[in-house]
Amino acid sequence: MCGIAGIFHYETVKPVDPKRVERMADALAHRGPDGSGVWTAPGIGLGHRRLSIIDLAGSPQPMHSADGRAVIVFNGEIYNYRRLRHELEKDGFAFRTDGDTETILAAWRKWGPDCLSRLDGMFAFALYDLETRQLFLARDRLGVKPLYLARLEGGALAFASELKGLLANPLMRRKIDPLAIEDYMAWGYVPDHRAILQGVEKLPAGHFMLLEHGREIPPPEQWWDVTFAEREKGTSEDHSAKLLHLMREGVTSRMVADVPLGAFLSGGVDSSSVVALMAEASAKPVTSCSIGFDVASVDETSHARKIAELFATDHHERIVSADQFDEIDRIAAIFDEPFADASALPTLRVCELAREHVTVALSGDGADEAFAGYRRQVFHRREEQARGFLPAALRGPIFGNLGRIWPKADWAPRPLRAKATLLSLSESGEAGYARALSILAPEQRQALYGETLLRERGDYRAEQPFEKLMREAPARSGLDRAQYADLKFWLQGDILTKTDRTSMAVSLEAREPLLDHRLIEFAARLPERERIRGTTGKWLMKHTMERYLPGDILYRPKQGFVTPIAQWFRGPLADQARSIAGSEMLVGSGWFDRKALARLADDHVEGRADNSRPLWQLLMLEKSLRNLSPAA
């Protein structure tokens, strides 16, 4: 795993200052502490920071192809590189190293942009072809690895693995995009179609760009997508056998490393499944890492310990305080953009523990999105069935009016929160699912905004691109569309961003075997009854893993990392909650209404409402903006 950075002059070929590229790459030193390199030529500069995983001494970057024609900087891992390398050797390609980076160079020489469909892995890379004078930027299918882009004055494009790499370039402007604030206040993160700074973009997952000197920057081209429009044939047992094969392939392919390798183990279905299949494939005990909390109600270490004992892993666990608010400033610095998923705090803790024992850790990310493991997906399927009984002309007035007068019950489980359900049923399936996924609904955001943000936001609403994504999804049902949006929007913006930044902050490589693209494509073809049965989501995966895992692991209620932010804002962070209303970053800018923020904080601190999530959003936004030091 690594960090990459670079500069490309697309208008006029100009010299690139290697010191400037080096500075951008060095801002990413945490992603690659084992080595660094810079290469420049007229109009192009590439920088690299290396975390050595495969071919530890033999694959420095930037790397030149054997014929000297192309140069690459690469962040990620190609899991099928040995098979590809064997195929390329048959065609006469010679290799000087034993790693995967040189395989990409040879694949480019043979297939050009079509090489991407042959790469099985997680990656973001920049490849410059000296013969055609083209820059090839590419990102993996599901967006496991990030790539930020920014146009600079003078006709240059800068790129980097993280925003802080771009910010190390002195030509970068730091003007906040007000639409990104609208997006963030809806979702709790800045989704991939936008960035917190104006002029910054993210290369979308499954896309590439091919740039040339003397030409305008072209729009990204999509090279991969997942479709839910087809259905897998066969019985449940046929599907189960295929699923197990694909899961085994995903796990074993990600166990290739020349450094110590282990796994995160929470005791939930996904991480337990990965550890079970690792143990099956490994000749020595799997290294597993778990963290627990000093509050029994949110501690899962007993479940993780049970799995560790079942598979005789080399298990490491650490109990940490649920009061981790001393890490808030560090989290803001790690993510650059505002990020309000409070589980980033315990995720950072488990990454720190894992890094003490291994350099690579396998995670269980991706199964909930692919196999319908979230409660919101189960509820959405039921709501879609209810929508089918009443036309929209009746649903809107009936459920909408009831929802508006129904009292809020944020403390209750989703099935008992009638207000949220009624409002969702009054809307289209896309709007209802957006409401279920968002932290703050449109009317809640509106009540917090100041005049400046309302004016700058205009008619834009954060839900619009999400709903469009669902409407245009290659899908056959409402559940299909919801899962498609989760894979293309939520997974990249929240889950994968969280895992990438927290693991890379401690120089740990995280791999996601349940995001193997063949597994994702298979899951998307499954009949709905193989995904959800009754109230049980992720049914086929749980059924398949019954031969490995006990029932109390497979069928216990989903928990995940819990951070007690509601208690924090009524205790040690109460003053910070109230100080938000006086923040010059938030209120002095005109983006938020001072009285509305004060009321939000007072109602929570005094126990009249649970406003912990919007307060956390505002706190993380304020700290991120301070780190970015935006221009006036």
N, C-alpha and C positions, 0 to 999 in steps of 0.2 A: 504494500500500500504506500501511496506517495502523495506528494503535492506537486501540481504543475502550474506554470505561469508562462505568459509570453506576450509579445507585441507583434502585430502584423500591420504594415502600411499598405492599405488597399487603394489609396488614391494615387500617390506618387511614391516611388521607391526611394526611401531615405535610410540613412544609417540608423541602426538601433544601438543605443547605449547599453553595453552589457552590464554595467553597474546598476542601471535601472531595472533590468530583468532580474538581476541577482537580488536586489532589494525586494522585489515582489515575491520571489521564490522563498527568500529567507523569512518572510512573514508567515510562511507555512511550514516552518522548521519542525513544529510538533507533529506534522503529518509524515515527516521523513527525516529522522535524526541521524540516519546512518550514512548519508552521503549527499552531495550536492553537485550541480553542474549547470553551466550556461553555454549556449551556442548561439552565435549571431552570424548573419549574412545580410547582404543588402535587402532591406525591407522586412526582415524577419529576425526575431529573437526568441529563443526557447529556454526556459529555466525549469529546474527539477530539484525536488528534495526526496530522498529515497529512504523508505523503510524496507530493509532487506528481508524477503520472505523466501524466494526461490533463486537458486544460482547466486548465493550470497556475495561472492567476490567477482563474478564474471559478467554482470549485466549493468554496468554504469549507464546513466542517462545524463543528457540527451544521447541517444544511440543512433549511429549511422547504419544504413543497410549495407550488406556485404559488397554491393556494387557502388556504394558511395552516393547513390542517387537520392535517397530519402533520409530524413532525420525525424525522430519521434521523441516526445515526452509523454509518459503513460502513467495513469493512476488506476490501479485495479489489479485483477487477476483474470487470466484466461485459463479456464479449467480443462479445456480440451486441446491445449497447445501441443502436447506430445503427438496426438493423433494427427493434427493439422501439419505439424512439422514433418511427420513421416510421409504424408501425402505430398508435401512440397518438395521433399528430398527426391521423391520419385520423378519430379518434373525438373530436376537439375539444380535446385536451390541448395546452396551450401550454408552451413551455420557455424558461427564462431563461438557461440555461447550456449548455455544449457537452459536458458530461461524463456519466458513467454513473450517478452518484449520484441525480440528479434523475429518471432513468428508473425507478429502483426505487420512488421515491415515487409516480410516476404509475401504475406497474403495480399497486401496492398499492391505490390509489384505485379502479382498474378491476376488479381480480380478487381482492382480499383475499389470504388465504394461498395461494390457487391461483397467485398470481404466481410462486411459486418454481419451478414446473415450466417456466416460460418463460425463466428466467434461465440463460444459459450462462456459467458463470464459476466463480471461487473467491471465497468471501465468508463473512463473519460480520457480521451487522448487528443493530442495535437500532432499531426504528421505533416511535414513540409516536403514537397517533392521538388528538388532542385531542377529537374529537367522540364517539368511543366510549369514550374513556379506557382504551384497551388498549395494552399493550406487546407488540410482536411481535419475538421473538428468533429468528434463523434461522442455520443453518450449511449450507455447500455440500454437495453430494452425497457427496464422498469425504473430506471433512475436511481440505482443504488449509489452511484458515484456522481457528484455534482460538478457543474462547470458554469461559472459566471462569466459574462461578457459585458464589455462597455466600450462605446465609441468615444474616442478622445479627439480633442482639437488637432487639426492637421491631418485628418484622414487616416487615423490609426484605430485598430481594434485591439483592446487589451483583454486577456482572459486569465482566469485563475480558478483553482479548486474551491476557494472560499472568497467571500467578499473582502476579507482583510488583505488578501493578495492584491486585489485591485486598488485598495485604499493606500497601499504602499507606493503607488505611482503618483507622483506630485501633480500630474495633469488631471487627476480624478476630481470631478465636482461632487460635492456632498449636499445635494438638495433633496429633501424628502419628497417622495411622491405621495400626495394626499390620498390617492386611490389605494395605495398600499396600506394606509392606515385603516381605510374602510374594510379592505380585505382582512387585515389582521384582527380587527375588532369583531368580525364575524366568525373567523375560523380559529384564531389563536396562533396563527402562523401566517407568513406571507407566502401564498401559493406560488407554484412554479411559473405561472404565466406573468408574474410581476416580481419586482424587487423593491426594497424599501427606498432605494435611491433612484431618482430620475436618471434615465440614460443607461441603467444597468438592466441586463436581461439574464435569464438562465436558459441554457440550451435545453429544450424539452427532452424528456426521456424518449428513447427510441428514435431520435432524430440525428441528422448530421448536417454540416455546412461545408461547402466547397468554395473557397474564396480564391480570387485571383487579383494580382496587382493591376491597377488601372481600371478596375470595375467596381461598381457599387456592391455592397454586401448583400448577398441573396438571402431570402427567407430560409429558415431551416426546412429540410426535407425529411419526412417521416419514412423510416425504413422498417419499422415493426409496429404492429398493433395486436391486441388480443380481441377475439370475437366471441360473443356469447350467442351468436345467431345459429349455431349448429348444435346438435344433440348427439351425445355418445350412445351407440347401440349396445345392447347386451344386458345381462342381469346384474344385480347388485354385487354378486360374488365375482363376476367378470370385472366390474369396475374396481372392486376392492383389490383384486390381484394386480391389476394394472397400476393402481395408485401406489401400492406397496413397492412395486418395481421402480416407479418413477421417484418415490421418496428415497429409496436406497441409492439410486443413481445420483440424486441431488446431494445426498450426504457424502457418499464416498468420493465423488469428484471434488468436493471442497475440503477433503482431508489431506490433500497433497500440499506439503510444505517442508522446507528445510530448517524450520525453527519449531520450538514447542507449540503444540496446538491443543486447544481444549474447547469447552462449551459453557455458555451461560445456562444455568439451571434454576428456574423459578419454582418448579413443581407443578406448573400448568401443563396442559395437553401438548402444546407446541414444542416447548423446550425439552420436555420429557421424551417426546417422540424422537427428537434429534439425538438426544443422548442415548436412547435405546438402540437406534440404528448405528450410531458411532461405535457403541460397545460391541454390537454384532460384527462390525467390520474390522475392529482393531485387535491386534494381538497383545496389546498391553492395556492397562487400565486407562480409561478416559479421564482427563482432568476436568472436573466440573467446579463451577464457582457460583455461589449464591450469596445474597445478602438478606438479612432480616432486620426487623425493627424492634425497638424496645417497647413497643405498644402491641400487645397480644392480638388485638382486633385486626391489625393490618399486617401481621407477620405470617409468612408462608414457609418458613424454614423447615417446619416439620414435614411438609409435603416434599420439599426438595431433598431432604435427608432420606426420606423413604425411597425415592428414586435412586439416589446415590448408593444406598445399601443394596437395592435390588440388582443394580448393574455393577456393583463393586467398583465404583469410580474412585479416583483420587480426589476426594471432595474437600473443598475449601469454602468456608462460610464466615461471614462477619456480621455481627449485630451492630447496627448503627442507630444513632438517635433519630427519632422521627422529626426532631427539630433541626433541620438542615439549612435553616434560613441564612446561616452565615456564608453559604455558597452562592447566594443570589447574584452578587456582582460578578463572580467567576462565570456563572452560567451565561449572563448577558454578554460577557466578553467572548466566550466560546462560540456563541451562535451568530454574532454580528447583527443579524436581523432580529427583530423582536420575536420571541418564541415563548408561548405561554403554556406549553404542556408541562405541568409541574412534575411529571414522572421523569423529566430529564435529570432531576437531582438524584434519585436513586439509581437511574441508569448510569450516571457518571460514577457513582460509588461501586457498582458491580464491575464496571470497566477498569477502575483503579485496582480492584482486587484481582481481576483476571490478569492484568498486566504484570503483577508480581510473580506470576507463575507461567504465563504463556505469552506468545506474541500474536497468535491468531486464535480467535474464539468464534465458534459457530452459534448463531442465534436462531430463534424460532419465528422471526418476523415473516409476515406475509400470509400465513395460513388463514387467519380470520377474514382477510379481504377476499382470498381466493375461494374459500369453502363456506362462506357465510357463517362466520363464527361470532359476529357481533349481535348483541340483542337488538340494536336498532334495525338490522337487516330482517330479523324475525318479525319485529313489529311492522316494518314497512310492507312486508309480504301480506300480512293480515290487513293492513290499511288499504292496500291495493285491491284486495278482495272486497272490502267494504265499499270502496269507490265504484266497483263494478255494479253494485246494486242500485245506486242513485246517480242520476245525471248531474253534471257539474252545475247546471242551472238551479237545482234544488239544494245540492250540497253546500254551495257557497253561502247562501242566506241562512240556512238552518244551522249548520255547524259553526259558521263564522260568527253569527250573533251569539250563540251559546258560549263559544270559546272566549269571546271578548268580555262577557260578564262573569264567567266562571272564575272563582278565586284561584290564585297560584298555589302550588304545593310542591315547591322545588325539593323539599325534604323527602318526598315520596318516591318510590320506584316508578319508572316510566309508565307501567300499565295503570297506575293509580293517579297519574297526573292528567286528569281529564282535560284540563285547559289546553295542554300541549297537543293532546290527541285530537280534540275538537278542532283546533286551529289547523292542524295538519290535514284533517279530513275535508276541511272547507276549501283546500287548495288542490292544485294538480299534484300528481305523484312526485314530480321533480321538485316542486316547491315544498311539498311536505317533507321529503327526505332531506332537502337542504336545511329546513327548520330543525329536523332531528339532529343533524350533524353539527350545526353551528352552535357557538357559545351564546351569542346574543342575536336575537331576531331583529329584523329591520326596525321595528318600532322601538325596541330597547336601545339600539344604537342611536337612533334619531334623538332620543331623549337626553343623551349624554353629549352630543356634539355641540360645538359652538358655531357661531355664524360663519366664521372663516371656512371651516371644514365643510359645512353644509353648502356653501357657495362653490368651493373648489370641487366637491364631489359631484355636484350637478345631478343628473339623472341616473348616474351609475349606482348599482347596488352589487354587493359582493356575490350575491346568489346568481347573478345573471350568467356568468361563464360556467358555473357549476350546473345550472339547469340546462343550459345549451348542450353541455357535454352529455348529460343524461338523455336528452331528447334525441340526439344524433348518434347515440351509442349503437354499435352493431349488436342488437339484442332482440330477444323475443318476449320478454316479460318485464314487469316492474322490478322484480328482484334482480334480474340480469342487469338492468340499467343502474341500479343502486350499486351492485358489486363492481361494475365497470367504472363508475365514478370513484368508488373507493380505491380501486387499483390505480387510476390515472390522476387522482387529485389528492385525496387524503394520505395515501401511502407515501407518496413522494414528499408532500409538503410537511407532514408531521412525523410519521414513523421512521422513514429512512433518513430524514434530516437529523432526527434525534440520535439515532444509532451512529450515523457517520460522524457527527460532530463530537459526541461524547467519547467514542472510541478513539478517534484520531487525536483528541485533546491529550490523551495519555499514550499515544503512539502504539495503539492496539489495532490490529486488523480484524474487523468483524465480517463474517461471511453468512449469507442467508440461504441455506440449502432449500428451504421451502419456497423460494422465489426462482427456482430453476424454471426457465421459460417453458420447457416442455410440460412441467407439472402445472404451471399456470394455465397453459393452453388446454390441457386435459380437464382441469377443474372447471374452466369456462364452458365446456361442452356437457357437463354433467346435467342430467335431468334435475329439476328442482327438488324432487323428493329424495335425491341422494345428498343434497345440501342441507335441507331443513325437513325434519319430521316432527310434527307437533310443535313443541316449544324448543326442540333440540336443534341448534345450529351445528354446522360442521359434522353432520351425521356420518357421512361415509368415512371421513378420516378417523373419527372416534371408533366406529365399527371396525375399521381395518386394524387399528392399534390395540384392539382388545386382546390379541395374542401376546402383546408385550407388556401392557400397562394395566394396573388394577382399576376396577370400576370407580373407586372413590377419587382417583386422579382424573379419569376420563370424564366423569359426569358430575363433578362438583361444580358449584357456581363459579363463573369466571370472575377473577379478582384483579390481577395485575398490580403494578406498583401504585401504592396509594400514598399521597402526601397530604398531611392534615392542614391544608392552608386555611380552612375555615377557622380552626382553633388559633392558628398563628395570628390572624388578623383581629382576633378578640383578645390576644395576649401580647406576646413580645413584638408583634408587628402592628399593633393598634395605632401607634403614633405614625408609622409610615403610611398606613391606610388613610389617616386623616390628612397627612401632609400632601397627598396626591392632589388635593383640591387647590393647593398653593403652588403647584409646580409650574414654573415659567415655561418649561418645555411643552407641557400639555395645555395649560390654561392661558399663559402669556402669549402663546402663538395664535390663540383664537380657535384652536382645533376642538377644545372641549369647554363645556359650560361649568364655571366654578361652582355654582350652587348645586347643580346636578351631581357633581363629583362629591361634594361635601355631604349631600343627602345620602348618596350611595354608601359612603364610608360610615356615617353615623348610624344608619339603619342596621348595618352589619355589626359594628362594634357593640351597639346596644342590644343586639339580639333580636331585632324586629324582622330581619330577613337574612337569608344566606346570599350575600353578594360576593362571596369569596372569589369566584372565577373571574368576573369582570374586574375586581380589585387587583387580582394577580396579573391579569392582562395589562392593566394600566401601569402597574408597578414595573413590569418587565419592559413595557414600551418606553417608559420614562428613562430607565437605566440604559436601554439600548440606544436611545437618542443621544444621551449624554456621551456614550462611548463613540458614537459616530461623529459627534461635534458638527452638526450640519451647518452650512452657511446660512446666513440670514436671508 
